[in-house]
Amino acid sequence: MRQTFQAAAFFPRAHSVPRFLFPNVYLKKEITMSRHTFKLGLVAALFSGCLYAAPPAEPLQVVSSFSILGDVAKQIGGERVSVSSLVGPDQDAHAYQLNSGDAKKIATAKLVLLNGLGLEKADVVRVVKQSKAQYAEATAGIKPLPAEEHEHEHEHEHGHDHEHEHEGHDHGHHHHGQFDPHVWHDPVLMQKYAANVAQALMKADPAGKAYYQQRFKAYSQELVKLDAYARREFGAIPKAKRKVLTGHDSFSYLGKRYGITFLAPQGVSTEAEPSAKTVAAIIRQIRQQGVKAVFAENIKDNRMIERIARETQAKVGGKLYSDALSKGAPAATYTELFRYNVRTLSGAMK
């Protein structure tokens, strides 16, 4: 340090001292700094949990039942996993039929991730359980909304932020199990959903535990941001205006979390077409409640929505991503899907 300081007397700007004039000084200084930097980096890595096991020669083969769940697995699994989804982007998980190729995928997978709550059909669940692969349900431990809550009388307001009575009304809705499986539309519940995925990955690949924990922690923070974003956007809209129509009843978790009334001619499944009576009741309700925006969905034939919009003079507010990601922009990941839906919905409500 003394030599460097003396050099500065000849060169007022220390950083302009030519290295060749004092090579030994610089070399010794750089070696000392390198050792110091290495030690600091090692300590920081130990405290941050960043010293991971090396990536496996072959990534963990993971099969997910549909694209949204598959993306969650990719975000947490990173380079240690290879994820394929039975139901891909822009495809309807409710209408999926198991084929021999997908049965082979399941048989050769190391881990199979299911949504649960009746989203997957019985034959898919049976093949998974008969395989040698480990499997887990992402919705395990999450308190679901009962599907019956959506078999509502369309003459009543279908608000999800309050309790209301159901008297066994039948509107031609297909019963898709006992519970509503669309948990992913609530980023608060997605904390548990993502934690279940992380736990399943750690169980299937114990060597990657620290890696998965670190990535889950980062992903959890993204989910917190999604919730804050939705609260800010919907909170700026008067509650009386938070009413929209969608193709099927897939947004009830979003509605309950943020105080939005969702109307839909179909129930939680897209498989059964609504009756003429149900559609007529929806049209009356839209007129009575002054619903101004209706939305198409990326997984559905939207001719019915367009017909309802024409008859009620409501505006088609755009397309929502309900049960699947998009193949590219604007909803290629779960976080992109959620932000896009919030932005599209809130823009149409204003």
LUMBA-249815 format. One record per residue (C-alpha): residue number from 1; residue in three letters; z, x, y. Coordinates in Angstrom, 2 decimals, always signed. Layout:
# residues N
<rec k="NUM" r="ALA" pz="Z" px="X" py="Y"/>
...
***
This chain:
# residues 350
<rec k="1" r="MET" pz="+0.00" px="+0.00" py="+0.00"/>
<rec k="2" r="ARG" pz="+0.76" px="+2.94" py="+2.37"/>
<rec k="3" r="GLN" pz="-2.73" px="+4.36" py="+1.94"/>
<rec k="4" r="THR" pz="-4.30" px="+0.99" py="+2.53"/>
<rec k="5" r="PHE" pz="-2.21" px="+0.49" py="+5.66"/>
<rec k="6" r="GLN" pz="-3.17" px="+3.93" py="+6.99"/>
<rec k="7" r="ALA" pz="-6.81" px="+3.17" py="+6.38"/>
<rec k="8" r="ALA" pz="-6.43" px="+0.08" py="+8.48"/>
<rec k="9" r="ALA" pz="-5.59" px="+2.32" py="+11.43"/>
<rec k="10" r="PHE" pz="-9.13" px="+3.67" py="+11.30"/>
<rec k="11" r="PHE" pz="-10.62" px="+0.31" py="+10.38"/>
<rec k="12" r="PRO" pz="-8.84" px="-2.45" py="+12.38"/>
<rec k="13" r="ARG" pz="-10.12" px="-5.14" py="+10.03"/>
<rec k="14" r="ALA" pz="-8.58" px="-4.24" py="+6.70"/>
<rec k="15" r="HIS" pz="-11.12" px="-6.16" py="+4.68"/>
<rec k="16" r="SER" pz="-13.89" px="-4.00" py="+6.15"/>
<rec k="17" r="VAL" pz="-12.53" px="-0.77" py="+4.61"/>
<rec k="18" r="PRO" pz="-15.28" px="+0.64" py="+2.35"/>
<rec k="19" r="ARG" pz="-14.15" px="+0.68" py="-1.27"/>
<rec k="20" r="PHE" pz="-15.75" px="+4.08" py="-1.97"/>
<rec k="21" r="LEU" pz="-13.43" px="+5.79" py="+0.52"/>
<rec k="22" r="PHE" pz="-10.29" px="+4.96" py="-1.48"/>
<rec k="23" r="PRO" pz="-11.46" px="+4.20" py="-5.04"/>
<rec k="24" r="ASN" pz="-8.17" px="+5.04" py="-6.75"/>
<rec k="25" r="VAL" pz="-6.19" px="+2.83" py="-4.44"/>
<rec k="26" r="TYR" pz="-8.43" px="-0.17" py="-5.01"/>
<rec k="27" r="LEU" pz="-8.64" px="+0.36" py="-8.75"/>
<rec k="28" r="LYS" pz="-4.86" px="+0.58" py="-9.10"/>
<rec k="29" r="LYS" pz="-4.43" px="-2.48" py="-6.87"/>
<rec k="30" r="GLU" pz="-6.97" px="-4.52" py="-8.84"/>
<rec k="31" r="ILE" pz="-5.39" px="-3.63" py="-12.18"/>
<rec k="32" r="THR" pz="-1.96" px="-4.59" py="-10.87"/>
<rec k="33" r="MET" pz="-3.31" px="-7.88" py="-9.45"/>
<rec k="34" r="SER" pz="-5.18" px="-8.66" py="-12.66"/>
<rec k="35" r="ARG" pz="-2.05" px="-8.21" py="-14.75"/>
<rec k="36" r="HIS" pz="-0.03" px="-10.29" py="-12.30"/>
<rec k="37" r="THR" pz="-2.69" px="-13.02" py="-12.23"/>
<rec k="38" r="PHE" pz="-2.88" px="-13.09" py="-16.01"/>
<rec k="39" r="LYS" pz="+0.89" px="-13.47" py="-16.31"/>
<rec k="40" r="LEU" pz="+0.97" px="-16.25" py="-13.72"/>
<rec k="41" r="GLY" pz="-1.91" px="-18.03" py="-15.44"/>
<rec k="42" r="LEU" pz="-0.19" px="-17.76" py="-18.80"/>
<rec k="43" r="VAL" pz="+3.04" px="-19.21" py="-17.43"/>
<rec k="44" r="ALA" pz="+1.17" px="-22.01" py="-15.67"/>
<rec k="45" r="ALA" pz="-0.73" px="-22.86" py="-18.83"/>
<rec k="46" r="LEU" pz="+2.47" px="-22.99" py="-20.87"/>
<rec k="47" r="PHE" pz="+4.14" px="-25.33" py="-18.41"/>
<rec k="48" r="SER" pz="+1.09" px="-27.57" py="-17.94"/>
<rec k="49" r="GLY" pz="+0.34" px="-27.94" py="-21.64"/>
<rec k="50" r="CYS" pz="-3.16" px="-26.55" py="-21.19"/>
<rec k="51" r="LEU" pz="-3.08" px="-24.18" py="-24.15"/>
<rec k="52" r="TYR" pz="-4.93" px="-26.30" py="-26.68"/>
<rec k="53" r="ALA" pz="-6.02" px="-25.62" py="-30.19"/>
<rec k="54" r="ALA" pz="-9.62" px="-24.44" py="-30.31"/>
<rec k="55" r="PRO" pz="-12.14" px="-27.25" py="-30.76"/>
<rec k="56" r="PRO" pz="-12.79" px="-27.94" py="-34.45"/>
<rec k="57" r="ALA" pz="-15.97" px="-26.62" py="-36.02"/>
<rec k="58" r="GLU" pz="-16.95" px="-30.25" py="-36.59"/>
<rec k="59" r="PRO" pz="-15.77" px="-32.91" py="-34.12"/>
<rec k="60" r="LEU" pz="-13.68" px="-35.78" py="-35.42"/>
<rec k="61" r="GLN" pz="-16.03" px="-38.57" py="-36.52"/>
<rec k="62" r="VAL" pz="-14.86" px="-41.77" py="-34.85"/>
<rec k="63" r="VAL" pz="-16.39" px="-45.23" py="-35.19"/>
<rec k="64" r="SER" pz="-15.45" px="-47.91" py="-32.67"/>
<rec k="65" r="SER" pz="-16.24" px="-51.57" py="-33.03"/>
<rec k="66" r="PHE" pz="-17.85" px="-51.97" py="-29.59"/>
<rec k="67" r="SER" pz="-18.96" px="-49.93" py="-26.59"/>
<rec k="68" r="ILE" pz="-15.97" px="-50.41" py="-24.26"/>
<rec k="69" r="LEU" pz="-13.51" px="-49.24" py="-26.91"/>
<rec k="70" r="GLY" pz="-15.88" px="-46.41" py="-27.77"/>
<rec k="71" r="ASP" pz="-15.83" px="-45.19" py="-24.18"/>
<rec k="72" r="VAL" pz="-12.03" px="-45.16" py="-24.09"/>
<rec k="73" r="ALA" pz="-12.09" px="-43.00" py="-27.22"/>
<rec k="74" r="LYS" pz="-14.62" px="-40.63" py="-25.61"/>
<rec k="75" r="GLN" pz="-12.61" px="-40.29" py="-22.40"/>
<rec k="76" r="ILE" pz="-9.44" px="-39.38" py="-24.29"/>
<rec k="77" r="GLY" pz="-11.08" px="-37.53" py="-27.17"/>
<rec k="78" r="GLY" pz="-13.37" px="-35.34" py="-25.07"/>
<rec k="79" r="GLU" pz="-15.09" px="-32.50" py="-26.92"/>
<rec k="80" r="ARG" pz="-12.94" px="-32.89" py="-30.03"/>
<rec k="81" r="VAL" pz="-14.55" px="-36.20" py="-31.04"/>
<rec k="82" r="SER" pz="-17.94" px="-37.69" py="-31.81"/>
<rec k="83" r="VAL" pz="-17.89" px="-41.45" py="-31.21"/>
<rec k="84" r="SER" pz="-20.39" px="-44.06" py="-32.36"/>
<rec k="85" r="SER" pz="-20.04" px="-47.80" py="-31.75"/>
<rec k="86" r="LEU" pz="-21.07" px="-50.60" py="-34.08"/>
<rec k="87" r="VAL" pz="-21.97" px="-52.78" py="-31.10"/>
<rec k="88" r="GLY" pz="-23.67" px="-50.80" py="-28.38"/>
<rec k="89" r="PRO" pz="-24.19" px="-51.27" py="-24.63"/>
<rec k="90" r="ASP" pz="-25.55" px="-54.64" py="-23.48"/>
<rec k="91" r="GLN" pz="-24.90" px="-56.13" py="-26.94"/>
<rec k="92" r="ASP" pz="-22.70" px="-59.09" py="-27.83"/>
<rec k="93" r="ALA" pz="-19.74" px="-58.16" py="-30.05"/>
<rec k="94" r="HIS" pz="-19.10" px="-61.84" py="-30.84"/>
<rec k="95" r="ALA" pz="-22.52" px="-62.20" py="-32.47"/>
<rec k="96" r="TYR" pz="-22.49" px="-58.89" py="-34.36"/>
<rec k="97" r="GLN" pz="-23.47" px="-58.96" py="-38.03"/>
<rec k="98" r="LEU" pz="-22.40" px="-56.05" py="-40.25"/>
<rec k="99" r="ASN" pz="-25.31" px="-54.20" py="-41.88"/>
<rec k="100" r="SER" pz="-25.52" px="-51.56" py="-44.61"/>
<rec k="101" r="GLY" pz="-26.11" px="-48.73" py="-42.15"/>
<rec k="102" r="ASP" pz="-22.95" px="-49.53" py="-40.22"/>
<rec k="103" r="ALA" pz="-21.00" px="-49.93" py="-43.45"/>
<rec k="104" r="LYS" pz="-22.00" px="-46.34" py="-44.30"/>
<rec k="105" r="LYS" pz="-20.85" px="-45.18" py="-40.85"/>
<rec k="106" r="ILE" pz="-17.46" px="-46.72" py="-41.51"/>
<rec k="107" r="ALA" pz="-17.26" px="-45.18" py="-44.99"/>
<rec k="108" r="THR" pz="-17.92" px="-41.65" py="-43.68"/>
<rec k="109" r="ALA" pz="-15.76" px="-41.87" py="-40.55"/>
<rec k="110" r="LYS" pz="-12.44" px="-40.07" py="-40.21"/>
<rec k="111" r="LEU" pz="-11.13" px="-42.74" py="-37.83"/>
<rec k="112" r="VAL" pz="-12.18" px="-46.33" py="-37.12"/>
<rec k="113" r="LEU" pz="-11.00" px="-48.03" py="-33.94"/>
<rec k="114" r="LEU" pz="-10.89" px="-51.83" py="-33.78"/>
<rec k="115" r="ASN" pz="-10.08" px="-54.03" py="-30.83"/>
<rec k="116" r="GLY" pz="-8.18" px="-56.62" py="-32.87"/>
<rec k="117" r="LEU" pz="-7.17" px="-60.13" py="-31.78"/>
<rec k="118" r="GLY" pz="-10.10" px="-61.61" py="-33.70"/>
<rec k="119" r="LEU" pz="-12.93" px="-59.82" py="-31.87"/>
<rec k="120" r="GLU" pz="-14.16" px="-58.24" py="-35.10"/>
<rec k="121" r="LYS" pz="-15.29" px="-60.56" py="-37.86"/>
<rec k="122" r="ALA" pz="-13.50" px="-60.70" py="-41.19"/>
<rec k="123" r="ASP" pz="-16.22" px="-58.79" py="-43.09"/>
<rec k="124" r="VAL" pz="-15.98" px="-55.85" py="-40.67"/>
<rec k="125" r="VAL" pz="-12.20" px="-55.71" py="-41.00"/>
<rec k="126" r="ARG" pz="-12.46" px="-55.92" py="-44.78"/>
<rec k="127" r="VAL" pz="-14.94" px="-53.03" py="-45.02"/>
<rec k="128" r="VAL" pz="-12.74" px="-50.91" py="-42.73"/>
<rec k="129" r="LYS" pz="-9.63" px="-51.56" py="-44.80"/>
<rec k="130" r="GLN" pz="-11.48" px="-50.79" py="-48.03"/>
<rec k="131" r="SER" pz="-12.76" px="-47.46" py="-46.69"/>
<rec k="132" r="LYS" pz="-10.84" px="-44.19" py="-46.87"/>
<rec k="133" r="ALA" pz="-10.89" px="-43.81" py="-43.10"/>
<rec k="134" r="GLN" pz="-7.81" px="-44.11" py="-40.97"/>
<rec k="135" r="TYR" pz="-8.00" px="-47.10" py="-38.65"/>
<rec k="136" r="ALA" pz="-6.09" px="-48.52" py="-35.72"/>
<rec k="137" r="GLU" pz="-6.18" px="-51.59" py="-33.48"/>
<rec k="138" r="ALA" pz="-6.26" px="-50.83" py="-29.77"/>
<rec k="139" r="THR" pz="-4.49" px="-54.09" py="-28.87"/>
<rec k="140" r="ALA" pz="-1.47" px="-53.44" py="-31.11"/>
<rec k="141" r="GLY" pz="+1.74" px="-54.21" py="-29.23"/>
<rec k="142" r="ILE" pz="-0.03" px="-56.05" py="-26.38"/>
<rec k="143" r="LYS" pz="+1.08" px="-59.62" py="-25.72"/>
<rec k="144" r="PRO" pz="-2.19" px="-61.56" py="-25.78"/>
<rec k="145" r="LEU" pz="-3.20" px="-64.80" py="-24.13"/>
<rec k="146" r="PRO" pz="-3.61" px="-67.56" py="-26.71"/>
<rec k="147" r="ALA" pz="-7.18" px="-68.71" py="-27.14"/>
<rec k="148" r="GLU" pz="-5.98" px="-72.32" py="-26.89"/>
<rec k="149" r="GLU" pz="-5.16" px="-71.64" py="-23.27"/>
<rec k="150" r="HIS" pz="-8.88" px="-71.66" py="-22.59"/>
<rec k="151" r="GLU" pz="-9.72" px="-74.84" py="-24.45"/>
<rec k="152" r="HIS" pz="-8.96" px="-76.54" py="-21.18"/>
<rec k="153" r="GLU" pz="-9.81" px="-79.91" py="-19.73"/>
<rec k="154" r="HIS" pz="-12.46" px="-79.12" py="-17.17"/>
<rec k="155" r="GLU" pz="-11.24" px="-81.97" py="-15.03"/>
<rec k="156" r="HIS" pz="-8.20" px="-79.80" py="-14.26"/>
<rec k="157" r="GLU" pz="-8.12" px="-76.62" py="-12.27"/>
<rec k="158" r="HIS" pz="-8.32" px="-73.68" py="-14.64"/>
<rec k="159" r="GLY" pz="-6.04" px="-71.28" py="-12.82"/>
<rec k="160" r="HIS" pz="-4.61" px="-68.43" py="-14.87"/>
<rec k="161" r="ASP" pz="-1.72" px="-67.55" py="-12.61"/>
<rec k="162" r="HIS" pz="+0.32" px="-70.58" py="-13.62"/>
<rec k="163" r="GLU" pz="+1.22" px="-72.47" py="-16.73"/>
<rec k="164" r="HIS" pz="-0.57" px="-75.71" py="-17.56"/>
<rec k="165" r="GLU" pz="-0.50" px="-78.20" py="-20.35"/>
<rec k="166" r="HIS" pz="-3.06" px="-78.48" py="-23.14"/>
<rec k="167" r="GLU" pz="-3.39" px="-81.62" py="-25.12"/>
<rec k="168" r="GLY" pz="-5.83" px="-80.60" py="-27.80"/>
<rec k="169" r="HIS" pz="-8.97" px="-81.30" py="-25.75"/>
<rec k="170" r="ASP" pz="-12.15" px="-80.30" py="-27.50"/>
<rec k="171" r="HIS" pz="-15.13" px="-79.22" py="-25.42"/>
<rec k="172" r="GLY" pz="-17.32" px="-77.82" py="-28.13"/>
<rec k="173" r="HIS" pz="-15.75" px="-74.38" py="-27.71"/>
<rec k="174" r="HIS" pz="-15.89" px="-72.08" py="-30.66"/>
<rec k="175" r="HIS" pz="-12.39" px="-71.03" py="-31.74"/>
<rec k="176" r="HIS" pz="-12.54" px="-67.26" py="-31.97"/>
<rec k="177" r="GLY" pz="-9.21" px="-66.75" py="-33.65"/>
<rec k="178" r="GLN" pz="-5.77" px="-67.52" py="-32.33"/>
<rec k="179" r="PHE" pz="-5.88" px="-65.16" py="-29.36"/>
<rec k="180" r="ASP" pz="-8.16" px="-64.12" py="-26.53"/>
<rec k="181" r="PRO" pz="-9.41" px="-60.60" py="-27.38"/>
<rec k="182" r="HIS" pz="-10.72" px="-59.63" py="-23.90"/>
<rec k="183" r="VAL" pz="-7.72" px="-57.47" py="-22.98"/>
<rec k="184" r="TRP" pz="-9.89" px="-54.78" py="-21.34"/>
<rec k="185" r="HIS" pz="-10.32" px="-56.86" py="-18.18"/>
<rec k="186" r="ASP" pz="-6.70" px="-56.09" py="-17.24"/>
<rec k="187" r="PRO" pz="-6.21" px="-52.39" py="-16.39"/>
<rec k="188" r="VAL" pz="-2.43" px="-52.78" py="-16.61"/>
<rec k="189" r="LEU" pz="-2.66" px="-53.86" py="-20.25"/>
<rec k="190" r="MET" pz="-5.22" px="-51.11" py="-20.78"/>
<rec k="191" r="GLN" pz="-2.42" px="-48.57" py="-20.43"/>
<rec k="192" r="LYS" pz="-1.10" px="-49.64" py="-23.83"/>
<rec k="193" r="TYR" pz="-4.64" px="-50.01" py="-25.17"/>
<rec k="194" r="ALA" pz="-5.50" px="-46.42" py="-24.23"/>
<rec k="195" r="ALA" pz="-2.14" px="-45.16" py="-25.52"/>
<rec k="196" r="ASN" pz="-2.92" px="-46.71" py="-28.91"/>
<rec k="197" r="VAL" pz="-6.27" px="-44.92" py="-28.96"/>
<rec k="198" r="ALA" pz="-4.62" px="-41.62" py="-28.05"/>
<rec k="199" r="GLN" pz="-2.01" px="-42.08" py="-30.77"/>
<rec k="200" r="ALA" pz="-4.69" px="-42.80" py="-33.36"/>
<rec k="201" r="LEU" pz="-6.60" px="-39.65" py="-32.38"/>
<rec k="202" r="MET" pz="-3.45" px="-37.53" py="-32.61"/>
<rec k="203" r="LYS" pz="-2.68" px="-38.93" py="-36.05"/>
<rec k="204" r="ALA" pz="-6.21" px="-38.24" py="-37.30"/>
<rec k="205" r="ASP" pz="-6.39" px="-34.81" py="-35.66"/>
<rec k="206" r="PRO" pz="-2.85" px="-33.38" py="-35.28"/>
<rec k="207" r="ALA" pz="-4.17" px="-29.99" py="-34.12"/>
<rec k="208" r="GLY" pz="-5.54" px="-31.64" py="-30.97"/>
<rec k="209" r="LYS" pz="-2.28" px="-33.37" py="-30.00"/>
<rec k="210" r="ALA" pz="-1.69" px="-31.47" py="-26.74"/>
<rec k="211" r="TYR" pz="-5.35" px="-31.89" py="-25.77"/>
<rec k="212" r="TYR" pz="-5.29" px="-35.65" py="-26.35"/>
<rec k="213" r="GLN" pz="-1.97" px="-36.04" py="-24.54"/>
<rec k="214" r="GLN" pz="-3.28" px="-34.25" py="-21.47"/>
<rec k="215" r="ARG" pz="-6.49" px="-36.28" py="-21.36"/>
<rec k="216" r="PHE" pz="-4.60" px="-39.54" py="-21.90"/>
<rec k="217" r="LYS" pz="-2.32" px="-38.66" py="-18.99"/>
<rec k="218" r="ALA" pz="-5.34" px="-38.17" py="-16.72"/>
<rec k="219" r="TYR" pz="-6.96" px="-41.39" py="-17.98"/>
<rec k="220" r="SER" pz="-3.74" px="-43.31" py="-17.42"/>
<rec k="221" r="GLN" pz="-3.83" px="-42.28" py="-13.77"/>
<rec k="222" r="GLU" pz="-7.38" px="-43.63" py="-13.51"/>
<rec k="223" r="LEU" pz="-6.17" px="-46.99" py="-14.83"/>
<rec k="224" r="VAL" pz="-3.46" px="-47.07" py="-12.15"/>
<rec k="225" r="LYS" pz="-6.17" px="-46.54" py="-9.53"/>
<rec k="226" r="LEU" pz="-8.23" px="-49.39" py="-10.98"/>
<rec k="227" r="ASP" pz="-5.30" px="-51.79" py="-10.67"/>
<rec k="228" r="ALA" pz="-4.63" px="-50.72" py="-7.08"/>
<rec k="229" r="TYR" pz="-8.32" px="-51.17" py="-6.24"/>
<rec k="230" r="ALA" pz="-8.44" px="-54.69" py="-7.70"/>
<rec k="231" r="ARG" pz="-5.23" px="-55.74" py="-5.93"/>
<rec k="232" r="ARG" pz="-6.60" px="-54.51" py="-2.63"/>
<rec k="233" r="GLU" pz="-9.98" px="-56.21" py="-3.01"/>
<rec k="234" r="PHE" pz="-8.78" px="-59.58" py="-4.31"/>
<rec k="235" r="GLY" pz="-5.69" px="-59.58" py="-2.10"/>
<rec k="236" r="ALA" pz="-7.93" px="-59.70" py="+0.96"/>
<rec k="237" r="ILE" pz="-9.48" px="-63.00" py="-0.22"/>
<rec k="238" r="PRO" pz="-7.68" px="-66.34" py="+0.32"/>
<rec k="239" r="LYS" pz="-6.54" px="-67.79" py="-2.98"/>
<rec k="240" r="ALA" pz="-8.50" px="-70.99" py="-2.37"/>
<rec k="241" r="LYS" pz="-11.71" px="-68.95" py="-2.48"/>
<rec k="242" r="ARG" pz="-10.89" px="-67.12" py="-5.70"/>
<rec k="243" r="LYS" pz="-12.89" px="-69.51" py="-7.92"/>
<rec k="244" r="VAL" pz="-15.98" px="-68.57" py="-9.90"/>
<rec k="245" r="LEU" pz="-18.03" px="-69.66" py="-12.91"/>
<rec k="246" r="THR" pz="-18.99" px="-67.26" py="-15.71"/>
<rec k="247" r="GLY" pz="-21.02" px="-67.77" py="-18.88"/>
<rec k="248" r="HIS" pz="-18.14" px="-67.61" py="-21.36"/>
<rec k="249" r="ASP" pz="-14.38" px="-67.46" py="-21.05"/>
<rec k="250" r="SER" pz="-13.98" px="-63.70" py="-21.09"/>
<rec k="251" r="PHE" pz="-12.19" px="-62.99" py="-17.82"/>
<rec k="252" r="SER" pz="-8.90" px="-64.80" py="-18.28"/>
<rec k="253" r="TYR" pz="-6.86" px="-61.58" py="-18.32"/>
<rec k="254" r="LEU" pz="-8.45" px="-60.59" py="-15.02"/>
<rec k="255" r="GLY" pz="-7.76" px="-64.08" py="-13.67"/>
<rec k="256" r="LYS" pz="-4.13" px="-64.04" py="-14.69"/>
<rec k="257" r="ARG" pz="-3.49" px="-60.57" py="-13.27"/>
<rec k="258" r="TYR" pz="-5.11" px="-61.19" py="-9.87"/>
<rec k="259" r="GLY" pz="-4.81" px="-64.95" py="-9.35"/>
<rec k="260" r="ILE" pz="-8.45" px="-65.93" py="-9.91"/>
<rec k="261" r="THR" pz="-9.67" px="-69.25" py="-11.32"/>
<rec k="262" r="PHE" pz="-12.44" px="-68.73" py="-13.86"/>
<rec k="263" r="LEU" pz="-14.52" px="-71.64" py="-15.12"/>
<rec k="264" r="ALA" pz="-16.81" px="-71.29" py="-18.12"/>
<rec k="265" r="PRO" pz="-18.95" px="-73.64" py="-20.23"/>
<rec k="266" r="GLN" pz="-18.18" px="-71.58" py="-23.36"/>
<rec k="267" r="GLY" pz="-14.85" px="-70.49" py="-24.80"/>
<rec k="268" r="VAL" pz="-13.74" px="-66.96" py="-25.68"/>
<rec k="269" r="SER" pz="-16.67" px="-66.59" py="-28.11"/>
<rec k="270" r="THR" pz="-20.37" px="-66.81" py="-27.27"/>
<rec k="271" r="GLU" pz="-21.43" px="-68.04" py="-30.70"/>
<rec k="272" r="ALA" pz="-21.26" px="-71.81" py="-30.19"/>
<rec k="273" r="GLU" pz="-23.28" px="-73.51" py="-27.48"/>
<rec k="274" r="PRO" pz="-21.27" px="-75.90" py="-25.28"/>
<rec k="275" r="SER" pz="-21.91" px="-79.61" py="-25.60"/>
<rec k="276" r="ALA" pz="-23.70" px="-81.64" py="-22.95"/>
<rec k="277" r="LYS" pz="-20.34" px="-83.29" py="-22.20"/>
<rec k="278" r="THR" pz="-18.76" px="-79.91" py="-21.49"/>
<rec k="279" r="VAL" pz="-21.58" px="-78.84" py="-19.17"/>
<rec k="280" r="ALA" pz="-21.37" px="-82.15" py="-17.28"/>
<rec k="281" r="ALA" pz="-17.61" px="-81.70" py="-16.87"/>
<rec k="282" r="ILE" pz="-18.13" px="-78.16" py="-15.55"/>
<rec k="283" r="ILE" pz="-20.67" px="-79.41" py="-13.01"/>
<rec k="284" r="ARG" pz="-18.25" px="-82.09" py="-11.78"/>
<rec k="285" r="GLN" pz="-15.47" px="-79.56" py="-11.49"/>
<rec k="286" r="ILE" pz="-17.58" px="-77.11" py="-9.52"/>
<rec k="287" r="ARG" pz="-18.47" px="-79.85" py="-7.04"/>
<rec k="288" r="GLN" pz="-14.89" px="-81.09" py="-6.76"/>
<rec k="289" r="GLN" pz="-13.36" px="-77.65" py="-6.26"/>
<rec k="290" r="GLY" pz="-16.09" px="-76.24" py="-4.07"/>
<rec k="291" r="VAL" pz="-16.92" px="-73.27" py="-6.28"/>
<rec k="292" r="LYS" pz="-19.57" px="-71.28" py="-4.43"/>
<rec k="293" r="ALA" pz="-20.44" px="-68.48" py="-6.83"/>
<rec k="294" r="VAL" pz="-21.57" px="-68.42" py="-10.45"/>
<rec k="295" r="PHE" pz="-22.25" px="-65.29" py="-12.46"/>
<rec k="296" r="ALA" pz="-24.58" px="-64.29" py="-15.24"/>
<rec k="297" r="GLU" pz="-23.42" px="-61.86" py="-17.96"/>
<rec k="298" r="ASN" pz="-25.15" px="-58.84" py="-19.41"/>
<rec k="299" r="ILE" pz="-24.67" px="-60.03" py="-23.02"/>
<rec k="300" r="LYS" pz="-25.90" px="-63.62" py="-22.64"/>
<rec k="301" r="ASP" pz="-28.96" px="-65.78" py="-22.22"/>
<rec k="302" r="ASN" pz="-28.20" px="-67.06" py="-18.72"/>
<rec k="303" r="ARG" pz="-30.47" px="-70.10" py="-18.52"/>
<rec k="304" r="MET" pz="-27.47" px="-72.45" py="-18.67"/>
<rec k="305" r="ILE" pz="-25.79" px="-70.67" py="-15.76"/>
<rec k="306" r="GLU" pz="-28.99" px="-70.90" py="-13.73"/>
<rec k="307" r="ARG" pz="-29.22" px="-74.63" py="-14.51"/>
<rec k="308" r="ILE" pz="-25.63" px="-75.23" py="-13.42"/>
<rec k="309" r="ALA" pz="-26.26" px="-73.24" py="-10.23"/>
<rec k="310" r="ARG" pz="-29.30" px="-75.39" py="-9.41"/>
<rec k="311" r="GLU" pz="-27.47" px="-78.66" py="-10.00"/>
<rec k="312" r="THR" pz="-24.40" px="-77.67" py="-7.98"/>
<rec k="313" r="GLN" pz="-26.23" px="-75.64" py="-5.31"/>
<rec k="314" r="ALA" pz="-23.87" px="-72.77" py="-6.06"/>
<rec k="315" r="LYS" pz="-25.08" px="-69.23" py="-5.49"/>
<rec k="316" r="VAL" pz="-25.76" px="-66.92" py="-8.43"/>
<rec k="317" r="GLY" pz="-23.54" px="-64.05" py="-7.34"/>
<rec k="318" r="GLY" pz="-25.02" px="-61.47" py="-9.68"/>
<rec k="319" r="LYS" pz="-24.43" px="-60.18" py="-13.18"/>
<rec k="320" r="LEU" pz="-21.05" px="-59.29" py="-14.65"/>
<rec k="321" r="TYR" pz="-20.33" px="-56.94" py="-17.53"/>
<rec k="322" r="SER" pz="-18.03" px="-58.90" py="-19.78"/>
<rec k="323" r="ASP" pz="-17.98" px="-57.59" py="-23.35"/>
<rec k="324" r="ALA" pz="-20.16" px="-54.48" py="-23.25"/>
<rec k="325" r="LEU" pz="-21.05" px="-51.49" py="-21.12"/>
<rec k="326" r="SER" pz="-24.50" px="-51.08" py="-19.61"/>
<rec k="327" r="LYS" pz="-26.97" px="-48.54" py="-21.01"/>
<rec k="328" r="GLY" pz="-26.97" px="-46.70" py="-17.70"/>
<rec k="329" r="ALA" pz="-25.71" px="-47.53" py="-14.23"/>
<rec k="330" r="PRO" pz="-23.83" px="-49.49" py="-13.01"/>
<rec k="331" r="ALA" pz="-21.35" px="-49.87" py="-15.90"/>
<rec k="332" r="ALA" pz="-21.88" px="-46.97" py="-18.27"/>
<rec k="333" r="THR" pz="-18.12" px="-46.36" py="-18.65"/>
<rec k="334" r="TYR" pz="-15.11" px="-48.66" py="-18.70"/>
<rec k="335" r="THR" pz="-13.89" px="-47.54" py="-15.27"/>
<rec k="336" r="GLU" pz="-17.37" px="-48.08" py="-13.81"/>
<rec k="337" r="LEU" pz="-17.55" px="-51.51" py="-15.46"/>
<rec k="338" r="PHE" pz="-14.23" px="-52.60" py="-13.99"/>
<rec k="339" r="ARG" pz="-14.99" px="-51.39" py="-10.47"/>
<rec k="340" r="TYR" pz="-18.44" px="-52.97" py="-10.57"/>
<rec k="341" r="ASN" pz="-17.07" px="-56.34" py="-11.70"/>
<rec k="342" r="VAL" pz="-14.34" px="-56.33" py="-9.04"/>
<rec k="343" r="ARG" pz="-16.82" px="-55.36" py="-6.34"/>
<rec k="344" r="THR" pz="-19.33" px="-58.02" py="-7.43"/>
<rec k="345" r="LEU" pz="-16.75" px="-60.79" py="-7.77"/>
<rec k="346" r="SER" pz="-14.93" px="-60.09" py="-4.51"/>
<rec k="347" r="GLY" pz="-18.20" px="-59.79" py="-2.61"/>
<rec k="348" r="ALA" pz="-19.32" px="-63.25" py="-3.77"/>
<rec k="349" r="MET" pz="-15.95" px="-64.87" py="-2.98"/>
<rec k="350" r="LYS" pz="-15.92" px="-63.81" py="+0.67"/>
***
